Amino acid sequence: MHRLSTTSRRCLNLSASSSPRFAARRQSARAISALSTSNINSTARSNVGPNSKMAPSNVTAVRRIHATAQHLSPHLASTATDFPRTHDKIEKVEDTPFFIDNQFVTSSTKEFIDLHDPATNNLVTRVPQNTDEELKAAVASAQKAFETWRTTSVLHRQQIMFKFVALIRENWDRLAASITLEQGKTFADAKGDVLRGLQVAEAACAAPELLKGEVLEVAKDMETRTYREPLGVVAAICPFNFPAMIPLWCIPIATVTGNTLILKPSERDPGAAMILAELAKKAGFPDGVINVVHGAHRAVNFILDEPAIKAVSFVGGNKAGEYIFSRGSANGKRVQANLGAKNHAAVLPDCNKNQFINAVVGAAFGAAGQRCMALSTLVMVGETKEWLPEIAERAKALSVNGGFEEGADLGPVISPHSKARIESLIASAEEEGAKILLDGRGFKPEKYPNGNWIAPTIITDVTPTMKCYTEEIFGPVLVCLNVETLDDAIDLINKNEYGNGVAIFTRSGPTAETFRRRIEAGQVGINVPIPVPLPMFSFTGNKKSIAGGGASTFYGRPGVNFYTQTKTVTAFWAGADAISTKADVHMPTHS
């Protein structure tokens, strides 16, 4: 049994737990304090391999998404090849643990958030709202770990990151299955979620190069050097739509630069983050370097107000993001916050029509439109508006189904509340005079009638004042506006308050360059519908899509800069000092 740090023992009382077959077996641990009595609570998985077909419909699944090998019998342990691949009802629903000092711990809280499979609305797990004592214990654990982690050599941290990357690859399907079950993405799309986070972890393995300082001999016998040093305890507040990718935007760069991390995954789908915590332990991260806590508003406020936390990373909507940026900044923290979006594509008549149609349908409706970089708005230039029926036919052919079903192109939206909100925005478009060219409301797959389903929807004849245009829909809905010229398209896009990403489809180089120079967006795609940069660059934004004017962006070298403090040292070693016996008391008057 691994022991908690002395600091954390003052806050938590941990013991092991037991349950019948398909659950964690009992392990013993001595009481640590009287504040709370918590159990290590690892859960089990159904015996379905990654390449298996769908389980029979009469099979009742047993949850093993958060199970860890060190707490289960070997033949029951959740592994890279043993995880659920169905939406079957879970017979024994377990509470999600939190993660502190490299231990999975059952919260002592009385407040839980029910997490439902979006495809069925069956209960999957209960997510705790960690108590103040548990949140403080996580910070204490991270503070203690920082004392030694900051002095761990960058080469040793790099070796741990190499192992972490290898373990993510080994558990790729397992992570994706967790995402499909809790978030609703198709299994193929969930694997892409993992990949885009994995790429950041791979890039973080270049830490020895990324952390190199600079040196210059600025005068005779004098040189100035810079060092990049870790901040201390940092935190990440993650959204529901990318349960693996966004944690992996933060975990690798925050830790490889020498910081310790408090990770708060979305309370709607924390399973992938819990698996990543297990893999981090296996990779060799010391106790306390990575801690995972759960909760909603109270947990967020704790992170924003806790003096020991020096920086906060956030991805999500504008209301929450602006609040987090303002409150965190007011408390003296660094804050990087990616917010909402209304991503446009300008379509020129000279573009490759078939390539454009395939690109826009995939970018608009993939992940059920629940991407901050979803291509949600089409600006049809000139005669291209005549292509809308063909776009609708291509979208209509997409398969909407449970994410584990073979051939599914998109799954459900995250919750009944999200479904109702999206449907209300579609209805508002009708009320304001737009046309519903393709209506996905009322769709239900035969096998999963109780899920949060909206099929691809296309709204045409939209104007800039309509609610469906001014608000981020965040669902499988494409809104289409008509303009006459490229200048009109650029003006329309630039007037929108968001500036995450934009695309243009054209065969003309000069047209593309004109668009690129004049458009106000953080990411520009030329015949690329979702131009998210790979991690050797950074996730840039503009206008209301990024807090703080875009000064702090995720991953790449700017991500390293966010998680480190620059120290500048100027040293003078006068050669004359070796023999001179008289001090120089005057200010220098020459170089």
C-alpha positions in Angstrom: 0.0 0.0 0.0 1.3 3.4 -0.9 1.4 6.0 1.8 0.2 9.6 1.5 2.6 12.4 2.2 2.8 13.6 5.8 1.2 16.9 4.7 -1.8 15.2 3.1 -2.3 13.0 6.1 -3.3 16.0 8.2 -6.3 16.4 5.8 -7.5 13.0 4.8 -8.0 9.6 6.3 -7.6 6.9 3.7 -8.3 3.2 3.8 -8.9 0.5 1.2 -12.3 -0.9 0.2 -13.9 -4.1 -0.8 -16.9 -5.2 -2.9 -18.1 -8.4 -4.6 -16.7 -9.9 -7.9 -16.1 -7.2 -10.6 -15.2 -4.7 -8.0 -12.0 -3.7 -6.1 -10.8 -6.2 -3.5 -10.1 -5.2 0.1 -6.8 -3.7 1.0 -5.8 -2.4 4.4 -4.4 0.9 5.4 -4.2 2.6 8.8 -6.2 5.6 9.7 -4.4 8.9 9.2 -6.7 11.5 10.8 -10.2 11.9 12.1 -11.3 14.5 9.5 -12.8 12.0 7.1 -12.9 8.3 6.4 -12.3 7.6 2.7 -12.0 4.5 0.7 -9.9 3.6 -2.3 -12.6 2.7 -4.7 -11.5 1.3 -8.0 -14.2 -0.1 -10.2 -14.4 -2.9 -12.7 -15.0 -3.4 -16.4 -16.8 -5.8 -18.6 -14.8 -8.5 -20.4 -15.0 -7.1 -23.9 -11.8 -6.7 -25.9 -11.0 -3.7 -28.1 -11.6 -5.6 -31.3 -14.7 -7.5 -30.1 -18.1 -7.1 -31.7 -21.0 -5.5 -29.8 -22.0 -7.4 -26.7 -25.4 -9.2 -26.9 -28.3 -6.9 -25.9 -29.1 -9.1 -22.9 -25.7 -8.6 -21.3 -25.6 -6.2 -18.4 -22.4 -4.2 -18.3 -20.3 -3.7 -15.2 -18.5 -0.4 -15.0 -14.6 -0.5 -15.0 -13.8 2.8 -16.6 -11.7 4.0 -13.6 -10.4 0.7 -12.5 -6.7 0.4 -11.8 -4.6 -2.7 -11.9 -2.9 -2.1 -8.6 -6.3 -2.3 -6.8 -7.8 -5.3 -8.6 -7.2 -9.0 -8.9 -5.1 -9.5 -12.1 -7.9 -11.3 -14.0 -10.4 -8.5 -13.2 -8.1 -5.5 -13.7 -9.0 -2.9 -16.3 -6.3 -3.0 -18.9 -5.4 -1.8 -22.3 -7.4 -4.7 -23.8 -10.2 -5.1 -21.2 -12.8 -2.3 -21.2 -16.5 -1.8 -22.1 -17.6 -1.4 -25.7 -21.4 -1.2 -25.3 -24.1 1.2 -24.1 -25.6 -1.6 -22.0 -27.1 -0.6 -18.6 -24.6 -0.8 -15.8 -25.6 -3.2 -13.1 -23.5 -1.8 -10.2 -22.9 1.9 -10.5 -19.8 3.1 -8.6 -18.8 6.5 -7.4 -15.9 8.1 -9.3 -12.9 8.5 -7.0 -10.5 11.4 -6.9 -6.7 11.1 -7.1 -4.2 12.4 -4.5 -0.7 11.3 -3.7 -0.9 8.7 -6.5 -3.9 7.1 -4.8 -7.5 6.7 -6.0 -9.7 7.8 -3.1 -13.4 7.8 -2.4 -14.7 11.2 -1.4 -16.4 11.7 2.0 -18.7 14.2 0.4 -22.5 13.9 0.6 -22.9 15.8 -2.7 -22.7 13.9 -6.0 -23.4 14.7 -9.6 -25.0 11.9 -11.6 -23.3 11.1 -14.9 -25.4 9.6 -17.6 -24.5 7.9 -20.9 -25.7 10.4 -23.5 -26.8 7.6 -25.8 -29.2 6.1 -23.3 -29.4 8.4 -20.3 -28.6 5.3 -18.2 -26.6 6.2 -15.0 -22.9 5.5 -15.5 -21.3 6.9 -12.3 -21.7 9.4 -9.6 -19.1 12.2 -9.5 -18.3 13.7 -6.1 -18.1 17.4 -5.3 -15.0 17.2 -3.3 -15.1 18.7 0.2 -13.0 21.7 1.1 -10.7 19.4 3.2 -10.2 17.2 0.2 -9.4 20.2 -2.1 -7.0 21.5 0.5 -5.3 18.1 0.8 -4.8 18.0 -3.0 -3.1 21.4 -2.8 -1.0 20.3 0.1 0.1 17.2 -1.8 1.1 19.3 -4.8 3.0 21.8 -2.7 5.0 19.1 -1.0 5.7 17.4 -4.3 6.9 20.7 -5.8 9.8 20.9 -3.3 11.5 18.0 -5.0 9.9 17.9 -8.4 11.2 21.4 -9.3 14.8 20.2 -8.7 14.4 16.9 -10.6 16.5 17.1 -13.7 14.8 17.9 -16.9 16.3 14.7 -18.4 14.6 12.6 -15.7 11.3 14.4 -16.2 11.7 13.8 -20.0 12.2 10.0 -19.3 8.9 9.9 -17.3 7.2 11.8 -20.2 8.5 9.2 -22.7 6.9 6.4 -20.5 3.7 8.4 -20.2 3.4 8.7 -24.0 4.0 5.0 -24.4 1.3 4.2 -21.9 -1.2 6.5 -23.6 -0.6 4.7 -26.8 -1.0 1.3 -25.1 -4.3 2.4 -23.6 -5.6 4.4 -26.5 -8.7 2.3 -27.1 -9.5 2.2 -23.4 -9.4 6.0 -23.2 -11.5 6.3 -26.3 -14.1 3.9 -24.9 -14.4 6.0 -21.7 -15.0 9.1 -23.8 -17.7 7.3 -25.9 -19.5 6.0 -22.9 -19.5 9.3 -20.9 -19.3 12.0 -23.6 -21.1 10.4 -26.5 -18.6 10.7 -29.3 -18.2 7.9 -31.8 -15.4 5.5 -30.9 -13.4 6.7 -34.0 -13.8 10.3 -33.1 -12.9 9.6 -29.4 -9.7 8.0 -30.7 -9.0 11.3 -32.4 -9.6 13.2 -29.2 -6.9 11.1 -27.5 -4.5 11.5 -30.5 -4.6 15.3 -30.4 -3.7 15.3 -26.7 -1.1 12.6 -27.2 0.6 14.8 -29.8 1.0 17.5 -27.1 2.6 14.9 -24.8 4.9 13.8 -27.5 5.9 17.5 -28.1 6.5 17.9 -24.4 9.2 15.3 -24.6 11.4 18.0 -26.2 11.6 19.7 -22.8 15.4 19.9 -22.8 15.3 22.0 -25.9 12.2 24.0 -25.0 13.6 25.0 -21.6 17.0 26.1 -22.8 17.8 29.7 -21.7 19.8 32.3 -23.6 23.2 33.8 -22.9 24.9 36.9 -24.4 28.2 38.6 -23.6 26.8 42.1 -23.2 30.0 43.9 -22.3 33.6 43.1 -21.6 33.8 40.5 -18.8 30.0 40.7 -18.4 27.3 38.3 -19.6 23.5 38.0 -19.2 21.7 34.7 -19.0 18.1 33.7 -18.8 16.5 30.7 -17.1 13.0 29.3 -17.3 11.8 28.2 -13.9 8.6 26.5 -12.8 5.8 28.5 -11.2 4.8 26.0 -8.5 1.3 24.6 -8.1 -0.8 25.1 -11.2 -4.4 24.1 -12.0 -6.4 23.1 -15.1 -10.2 23.4 -15.4 -11.3 21.2 -18.3 -14.5 21.1 -20.5 -16.8 18.2 -21.3 -16.2 18.1 -25.1 -12.6 16.9 -25.1 -12.2 14.7 -22.1 -8.7 13.5 -23.0 -7.3 16.2 -25.3 -7.7 19.2 -23.0 -6.2 17.4 -19.9 -3.3 16.4 -22.2 -2.9 20.1 -23.3 -2.1 20.7 -19.6 -0.6 17.7 -17.9 2.5 17.2 -20.1 3.6 20.8 -20.4 2.8 21.8 -16.8 4.7 18.9 -15.3 7.7 18.6 -17.7 8.5 22.2 -16.9 8.7 21.4 -13.2 5.3 22.4 -11.9 2.8 20.2 -10.0 -0.8 20.1 -11.2 -4.3 20.1 -9.8 -6.5 18.8 -12.6 -10.3 19.3 -12.4 -11.9 17.4 -15.3 -15.4 18.2 -16.3 -17.9 16.7 -13.9 -19.8 15.5 -16.9 -17.1 13.0 -18.1 -14.1 12.6 -15.9 -13.3 9.0 -16.8 -10.6 9.7 -19.3 -8.8 12.0 -16.8 -8.9 9.3 -14.2 -7.3 6.8 -16.6 -4.6 9.4 -17.4 -3.9 9.7 -13.7 -3.4 6.0 -13.4 -1.1 6.1 -16.4 0.9 9.0 -14.9 1.5 7.0 -11.8 2.6 4.0 -13.9 4.9 6.2 -15.9 6.7 7.2 -12.7 5.4 10.6 -11.7 6.1 11.0 -8.0 3.3 11.3 -5.4 1.6 14.6 -5.6 2.9 15.9 -8.9 -0.6 15.2 -10.5 -3.7 15.4 -8.4 -7.3 15.1 -9.8 -10.3 16.7 -8.0 -13.9 16.9 -8.9 -16.7 19.4 -8.5 -18.6 22.3 -10.0 -18.8 26.0 -9.0 -17.4 25.6 -5.5 -14.4 23.6 -6.7 -13.7 26.3 -9.4 -13.9 29.1 -6.9 -11.5 27.2 -4.6 -9.0 27.0 -7.4 -9.4 30.6 -8.3 -9.0 31.8 -4.7 -6.3 29.4 -3.3 -3.1 31.5 -2.9 -0.9 28.4 -3.4 -2.1 28.0 -7.0 -0.1 30.2 -9.2 -1.7 29.7 -12.7 -5.0 28.4 -14.1 -5.7 26.9 -17.5 -9.3 26.8 -18.8 -11.2 25.8 -21.9 -14.9 26.4 -22.1 -17.7 28.9 -22.8 -17.6 32.6 -22.5 -19.6 33.1 -19.4 -17.5 30.7 -17.3 -14.3 31.7 -19.0 -14.6 35.4 -18.5 -15.5 34.8 -14.9 -12.5 32.6 -14.4 -10.1 35.0 -16.1 -11.4 38.0 -14.1 -11.5 36.3 -10.7 -8.2 34.4 -11.2 -6.4 37.5 -12.5 -7.7 39.6 -9.6 -6.1 37.1 -7.3 -2.8 37.5 -8.9 -2.8 34.3 -11.0 -1.7 33.7 -14.5 -4.8 32.6 -16.5 -5.0 31.1 -20.0 -8.6 30.8 -21.2 -9.9 29.6 -24.5 -13.6 30.6 -24.8 -16.5 30.3 -27.3 -16.5 30.5 -31.0 -18.5 31.0 -34.2 -16.3 29.6 -36.9 -17.0 30.7 -40.4 -16.1 29.3 -43.8 -16.2 31.6 -46.9 -16.9 29.6 -50.0 -15.8 30.9 -53.4 -17.3 29.6 -56.7 -13.9 28.6 -58.0 -13.3 26.1 -55.2 -13.1 22.3 -55.6 -16.8 21.7 -55.0 -16.7 18.1 -54.0 -13.8 18.6 -51.6 -15.5 21.6 -50.1 -18.8 19.7 -49.5 -17.1 16.8 -47.8 -14.9 19.1 -45.7 -17.8 21.3 -44.5 -20.1 18.4 -43.7 -17.4 16.6 -41.6 -16.3 19.8 -39.8 -19.9 21.0 -39.1 -21.4 17.7 -37.8 -18.4 15.7 -36.5 -18.6 15.2 -32.7 -22.2 16.4 -33.0 -20.9 19.9 -33.4 -19.6 20.0 -29.9 -16.2 21.4 -30.8 -14.9 24.9 -30.1 -13.5 24.7 -33.7 -16.6 23.2 -35.3 -17.3 24.8 -38.6 -20.7 26.1 -37.7 -21.3 29.0 -40.1 -21.2 29.0 -43.9 -20.8 32.2 -45.9 -21.9 31.4 -49.4 -20.4 33.8 -51.9 -22.3 34.4 -55.1 -23.6 31.3 -56.9 -22.3 28.9 -54.3 -25.7 29.2 -52.5 -27.0 26.9 -55.2 -24.9 24.1 -53.7 -26.9 24.0 -50.5 -29.2 21.1 -51.5 -26.1 19.0 -52.3 -24.6 19.8 -48.9 -27.9 18.8 -47.3 -27.9 15.4 -49.1 -24.4 14.7 -48.0 -25.3 15.6 -44.4 -28.5 13.6 -44.5 -26.4 10.5 -45.4 -24.5 10.6 -42.1 -25.2 7.9 -39.6 -26.4 9.1 -36.2 -26.1 6.3 -33.6 -24.5 5.2 -30.4 -20.8 5.8 -30.5 -19.9 2.1 -30.2 -22.0 1.1 -33.2 -20.1 0.3 -36.3 -20.4 3.0 -39.0 -21.6 5.7 -36.7 -20.7 9.2 -37.9 -21.9 11.2 -35.0 -23.4 10.4 -31.6 -25.7 12.3 -29.2 -25.2 15.6 -27.6 -24.0 15.6 -24.0 -27.2 16.1 -22.0 -31.0 16.6 -22.3 -30.4 20.3 -21.3 -28.0 20.8 -24.2 -30.5 19.1 -26.6 -33.3 21.4 -25.4 -31.1 24.5 -25.8 -30.0 23.5 -29.4 -33.6 22.8 -30.4 -34.7 26.2 -29.0 -32.1 27.9 -31.2 -33.4 26.0 -34.2 -36.9 27.1 -33.4 -35.8 30.7 -33.0 -34.4 30.7 -36.5 -37.8 29.6 -37.9 -39.5 32.3 -35.9 -37.1 35.0 -37.2 -37.6 34.0 -40.9 -34.8 31.6 -41.7 -35.5 28.3 -43.5 -34.8 24.8 -42.1 -33.3 23.0 -45.1 -32.5 19.9 -43.1 -34.2 19.3 -39.8 -32.6 16.9 -37.3 -35.1 17.4 -34.5 -37.1 14.4 -33.4 -34.5 11.9 -34.6 -34.1 8.7 -32.5 -32.1 5.6 -33.4 -34.2 2.5 -33.0 -31.8 0.9 -30.5 -31.4 4.0 -28.3 -34.7 5.9 -28.2 -33.9 7.6 -24.8 -30.7 9.4 -25.8 -30.0 13.1 -26.4 -30.4 13.0 -30.2 -30.3 15.7 -32.8 -29.4 14.8 -36.3 -27.6 17.1 -38.7 -29.5 20.3 -39.2 -29.0 23.0 -41.8 -30.5 26.5 -41.5 -30.5 28.8 -44.6 -31.3 32.4 -45.4 -29.8 33.4 -42.0 -29.1 37.1 -41.3 -26.5 38.5 -38.9 -29.1 39.6 -36.4 -30.7 36.2 -35.9 -30.2 34.5 -32.6 -29.0 31.3 -34.3 -26.1 33.4 -35.7 -25.3 35.6 -32.7 -25.1 32.7 -30.2 -22.8 29.7 -30.2 -25.1 26.7 -30.8 -22.6 24.0 -29.9 -24.6 21.2 -31.7 -24.9 19.6 -35.1 -26.3 22.7 -36.7 -24.9 24.6 -39.7 -26.2 28.1 -40.3 -25.8 29.6 -43.8 -25.6 33.2 -44.9 -25.4 34.6 -48.5 -23.2 37.4 -49.7 -22.2 38.6 -53.1 -18.5 39.2 -52.9 -15.3 38.2 -51.1 -15.2 41.7 -49.5 -18.7 41.2 -48.2 -17.7 37.8 -46.7 -14.6 39.3 -45.0 -16.7 42.2 -43.6 -19.4 39.9 -42.3 -16.9 37.6 -40.6 -14.9 40.4 -39.0 -18.0 41.9 -37.5 -18.7 38.8 -35.5 -17.5 39.0 -31.9 -15.8 35.6 -32.0 -12.4 34.9 -33.6 -11.3 31.4 -33.0 -11.0 29.9 -36.5 -12.0 30.6 -40.0 -11.7 28.9 -43.4 -11.8 29.8 -47.0 -12.4 27.5 -49.9 -10.9 28.6 -53.2 -8.4 27.6 -56.0 -7.0 31.2 -56.2 -3.8 31.9 -54.4 -4.2 35.7 -54.5 -7.8 35.4 -53.1 -6.5 33.2 -50.3 -3.8 35.6 -49.5 -6.1 38.6 -49.5 -8.4 36.7 -47.1 -5.5 35.7 -44.9 -4.2 39.2 -44.5 -7.6 40.9 -43.8 -9.4 38.3 -41.7 -9.5 38.7 -37.9 -9.2 35.2 -36.5 -6.6 33.3 -34.5 -6.5 30.3 -36.9 -7.1 30.4 -40.7 -7.6 27.4 -42.9 -7.1 27.6 -46.7 -9.1 24.7 -48.0 -8.8 23.3 -44.5 -12.1 23.3 -42.5 -10.7 23.0 -39.0 -7.2 24.6 -39.0 -6.2 23.6 -35.5 -2.3 23.7 -35.4 -0.2 20.8 -34.3 1.6 21.3 -31.0 4.9 22.6 -32.5 2.8 25.7 -32.9 0.1 27.1 -30.5 -3.7 27.3 -30.3 -4.2 30.9 -31.1 -7.4 32.9 -30.9 -8.8 36.4 -31.4 -11.5 38.7 -30.1 -14.0 37.1 -27.6 -12.7 33.6 -28.3 -9.7 34.0 -26.0 -9.4 35.9 -22.7 -6.7 38.5 -22.1 -6.3 39.4 -25.7 -4.6 36.2 -26.6 -1.5 36.8 -24.6 -1.5 33.3 -23.1 -2.2 30.4 -25.4 -2.1 26.6 -25.1 0.9 24.3 -26.0 3.8 25.0 -28.2 6.5 27.4 -27.0 3.9 29.9 -25.7 2.5 27.1 -23.5 6.0 26.5 -22.1 6.3 30.2 -21.4 2.9 30.3 -19.6 4.0 27.6 -17.2 7.4 29.1 -16.5 8.9 32.2 -15.0 11.9 33.8 -16.8 14.8 34.7 -14.5 17.5 37.0 -15.9 21.0 36.9 -14.4 23.7 39.4 -15.2 27.2 38.4 -14.1 30.4 40.4 -14.1 33.8 38.7 -13.7 36.3 41.5 -14.2 39.6 40.3 -15.4 41.3 43.2 -13.7 40.0 42.1 -10.3 42.5 39.4 -10.2 45.4 42.0 -9.9 43.7 45.4 -9.2 43.9 46.8 -5.6 41.6 49.9 -6.2 37.7 49.8 -6.4 35.9 51.5 -9.3 33.2 53.8 -7.8 31.9 55.5 -11.0 29.0 54.5 -13.3 30.2 53.0 -16.6 30.4 55.6 -19.4 31.2 53.2 -22.2 30.3 49.7 -23.4 
